[in-house]
């Protein structure tokens, strides 16, 4: 019986002493400061890298370009995700001011007469030396639209330009100030 008590005490002594040694080791390790400063990574000679679509050779660890990942401790409690530096903004293209549209010159026509048929005016217009025809309001003459016809005059527009033709004047008077 004495032997069994001694063995029990001896086992308990070794168990307690082992636990105390492990607790002391843990306390010593937890008191140490962890170096989380980045390490200088030298890049050895690079192996030829396969093109992204090249399946002729498998990708290897040397194909990876991880200097930002390897420059910081991987298993540090204070490790943060890598954030790439911001890219500089692209310069804006210079703004070119467009020239205002050039007003077309008044058409080279002559108003020779006007008439009224059923209360609607029409104009007798000479477009060249041999062509004379009657035109009503809303019709096109050489790219110009007839806006209104009165007893002695007619007005035309093309885009933002307008022109006024008189039956008794020899010239054209532009409504936008041009003669």
C-alpha positions as CSV (number, residue, x, y, z in Angstrom):
1,X,0.0,0.0,0.0
2,X,2.8,2.3,0.7
3,X,4.1,1.8,-2.8
4,X,0.8,2.8,-4.5
5,X,0.6,6.0,-2.4
6,X,4.1,6.9,-3.5
7,X,3.3,6.4,-7.1
8,X,0.2,8.5,-6.9
9,X,2.2,11.3,-5.3
10,X,4.9,11.1,-7.8
11,X,2.5,11.2,-10.7
12,X,0.7,14.1,-9.2
13,X,4.0,15.9,-8.6
14,X,5.1,15.4,-12.3
15,X,1.7,16.5,-13.6
16,X,1.7,19.7,-11.4
17,X,5.3,20.5,-12.3
18,X,4.5,20.1,-16.0
19,X,1.5,22.4,-15.8
20,X,3.6,25.0,-14.0
21,X,6.4,24.9,-16.6
22,X,3.8,25.3,-19.4
23,X,2.2,28.2,-17.6
24,X,5.6,29.9,-17.1
25,X,6.5,29.4,-20.8
26,X,3.1,30.8,-21.8
27,X,3.6,33.9,-19.6
28,X,7.1,34.4,-21.0
29,X,5.9,34.2,-24.6
30,X,2.9,36.5,-24.1
31,X,5.1,39.2,-22.6
32,X,7.3,39.4,-25.7
33,X,6.6,42.1,-28.3
34,X,5.8,41.0,-31.8
35,X,7.7,42.6,-34.6
36,X,5.2,43.6,-37.2
37,X,7.4,45.8,-39.3
38,X,7.6,44.9,-43.0
39,X,10.5,42.9,-44.2
40,X,12.5,43.9,-47.2
41,X,11.7,41.5,-50.0
42,X,14.3,41.0,-52.6
43,X,12.9,39.6,-55.9
44,X,15.1,36.9,-57.3
45,X,15.5,36.4,-61.0
46,X,12.0,36.0,-62.4
47,X,11.0,33.0,-64.4
48,X,9.2,33.6,-67.7
49,X,5.6,34.3,-67.0
50,X,3.0,32.6,-69.1
51,X,0.4,34.7,-70.9
52,X,-3.0,34.8,-69.3
53,X,-4.5,32.6,-72.0
54,X,-1.5,30.3,-72.3
55,X,-2.4,26.8,-71.0
56,X,0.7,25.1,-72.2
57,X,2.4,25.2,-68.8
58,X,0.8,25.3,-65.4
59,X,1.0,28.4,-63.2
60,X,3.7,28.2,-60.5
61,X,4.4,30.1,-57.3
62,X,7.1,32.1,-59.1
63,X,4.5,33.4,-61.6
64,X,2.7,35.3,-58.8
65,X,3.7,38.8,-58.2
66,X,3.0,39.4,-54.5
67,X,5.5,42.0,-53.2
68,X,2.8,43.9,-51.3
69,X,1.5,40.8,-49.6
70,X,4.9,39.5,-48.7
71,X,6.3,42.8,-47.5
72,X,4.1,42.7,-44.4
73,X,3.7,40.0,-41.7
74,X,1.1,37.5,-42.8
75,X,-0.1,36.3,-39.4
76,X,0.0,39.6,-37.3
77,X,-3.0,40.5,-35.2
78,X,-2.8,44.1,-36.5
79,X,-2.6,43.1,-40.2
80,X,-4.9,45.2,-42.4
81,X,-6.0,44.5,-46.0
82,X,-3.8,46.0,-48.7
83,X,-5.2,49.2,-50.1
84,X,-3.5,50.3,-53.4
85,X,-2.5,53.9,-53.6
86,X,-5.1,56.1,-55.4
87,X,-4.5,56.6,-59.1
88,X,-4.1,60.1,-60.3
89,X,-7.2,61.5,-62.1
90,X,-7.0,61.5,-65.9
91,X,-6.7,65.0,-67.4
92,X,-9.9,66.2,-68.9
93,X,-10.1,66.8,-72.6
94,X,-10.1,70.5,-73.5
95,X,-13.5,71.9,-74.2
96,X,-13.7,73.3,-77.7
97,X,-16.4,75.9,-78.1
98,X,-18.4,75.3,-81.3
99,X,-18.8,78.3,-83.6
100,X,-22.4,79.4,-84.0
101,X,-24.0,78.0,-87.1
102,X,-23.4,80.2,-90.1
103,X,-26.7,81.6,-91.5
104,X,-27.2,80.6,-95.1
105,X,-27.4,83.5,-97.5
106,X,-30.9,84.4,-98.7
107,X,-31.9,82.4,-101.7
108,X,-31.4,84.0,-105.1
109,X,-35.1,84.3,-106.0
110,X,-37.4,87.2,-107.0
111,X,-41.0,87.8,-106.0
112,X,-42.9,88.6,-109.2
113,X,-46.5,88.6,-107.9
114,X,-49.0,87.4,-105.4
115,X,-52.6,86.1,-105.7
116,X,-55.4,85.0,-103.5
117,X,-57.4,81.8,-104.2
118,X,-60.1,80.9,-101.8
119,X,-58.6,83.3,-99.1
120,X,-55.1,81.8,-99.3
121,X,-52.2,83.7,-100.7
122,X,-49.7,82.2,-103.1
123,X,-46.6,83.8,-104.6
124,X,-45.2,83.8,-108.1
125,X,-41.4,83.2,-107.6
126,X,-38.6,83.3,-110.2
127,X,-35.9,80.8,-109.0
128,X,-33.6,81.1,-112.0
129,X,-33.9,83.0,-115.3
130,X,-36.2,80.3,-116.9
131,X,-38.1,78.8,-114.0
132,X,-41.2,80.6,-112.6
133,X,-43.8,78.9,-110.4
134,X,-46.5,79.5,-107.9
135,X,-45.8,78.6,-104.2
136,X,-48.0,78.5,-101.2
137,X,-47.3,78.9,-97.5
138,X,-45.3,76.0,-96.0
139,X,-43.7,75.0,-99.3
140,X,-39.9,74.8,-99.8
141,X,-38.0,77.1,-102.2
142,X,-34.3,76.3,-102.7
143,X,-34.1,74.9,-99.1
144,X,-36.1,77.8,-97.5
145,X,-39.6,77.4,-96.1
146,X,-42.3,80.0,-97.0
147,X,-43.6,81.2,-93.6
148,X,-46.1,83.8,-94.8
149,X,-47.4,85.5,-97.9
150,X,-49.1,88.9,-97.9
151,X,-50.4,91.1,-100.7
152,X,-47.0,92.8,-101.3
153,X,-44.4,90.6,-99.5
154,X,-43.3,87.1,-98.5
155,X,-41.2,85.8,-95.6
156,X,-39.0,82.7,-95.6
157,X,-37.0,80.8,-93.0
158,X,-34.1,78.3,-93.0
159,X,-33.1,77.1,-89.5
160,X,-32.6,80.3,-87.4
161,X,-32.3,82.6,-90.4
162,X,-35.1,84.5,-92.0
163,X,-35.5,86.6,-95.1
164,X,-38.2,89.0,-96.3
165,X,-39.0,89.6,-99.9
166,X,-41.0,92.6,-101.1
167,X,-42.9,92.8,-104.4
168,X,-41.8,96.4,-105.1
169,X,-38.3,96.4,-103.7
170,X,-35.4,95.2,-105.8
171,X,-33.5,93.6,-102.9
172,X,-34.0,91.2,-100.0
173,X,-34.4,92.4,-96.5
174,X,-33.3,89.9,-93.9
175,X,-35.4,89.8,-90.7
176,X,-32.3,89.1,-88.7
177,X,-30.7,92.4,-89.8
178,X,-29.0,91.3,-93.1
179,X,-29.6,93.2,-96.3
